[in-house]
Amino acid sequence: MSLGLGIVLFAIGAVLAFALNVAVDWINLQMVGYILMAAGAVVIVLGIILIARRRSAVTTSRTTVDPATGERITRNETSRTDDSTTI
């Protein structure tokens, strides 16, 4: 969702900055377009960072000694936060 929002903001900003040729006295539409393009770029970068963080995996390895038998027990746990969706 964040990538889509960033692309929409960037596209609307580009239209306001480059394609629209309307003069309004109370607002500078070209500056609003540049601001929207910057906001869209920030949202896209944040979206990419959040997607990259979500796909990380955590692996934990623990070794203990069983007090009753003196045997070494190794336990491996893998936790993955990926929901197996392809974007």
N, C-alpha and C positions, 0 to 999 in steps of 0.2 A: 504494500500500500504506500509506503513512503517513497519508493522509487517512482510510482505513478504520479503521486502528488508533486514530486520534484520536477518531473517532465512537464506536467501541466503548467506549473508555475513558470517554468523556463519558457515554454511555448507562448503563453499569454504575454509574458514580458517581452519576448522577441517581437511579437505582433505590435505591441504598444510602442516599442522603441524604434522599430525599423519600417513597419508596413503601414502604420496609421499616420495620416498626414492631416490631423485636425488640430486647430488652435483653440484652446480653452483658456480663458483669462485666469481662472482661479486655481488651476493645477497644471503642472508640467507633465504631460503624458509620457514624454520620452524619458524623463527621470523616473517616473513610476515604473516604466518598462524595465529600466536598468535595475531598479531595486528588486522587482519580481524575478528577474533573471538571476540575480545574486542569491536571493532566497531559495530559488529552485536549485541552484548549484549546491548550496549548503545542505538542503534536504536530501539531494541525491547522494552526496558524500556520506552523510549520516546514515542513510538507508543501507549503503554498501557496507559501512562499518558494522552496523547492527546485524546484517545478514552474515558477515564473516564471523562475528562473535557467536552467533547462534549455532554455527556448524562446528564448534570445537568439541573435542572429546577429552574426557578425564580418565586416566588410568591410575589405579591405586594397587600397590602390591604390599602385602603384609606377611611377615614371617614370624610365627610364634612357636613356642615349645610347649607341647602338651605335658602338664605336670604329672599326669598319671602314668604315661608310658615313656616319657622322655623323647617322644617323636617330634620332629620338626614339621610344622604345618604351614604351608604357603597358600595364601588366599589372594587371588587376583580378581579385581573388580574393574569393569569397564563401564563407564557411564557416558552415553552420547546424547547430546541435546538436539540432534538433528531429527526432524520429524519426517524425513525421507521424501520431501517434496522437491521437485526440480523446478528451478526458475529459469 
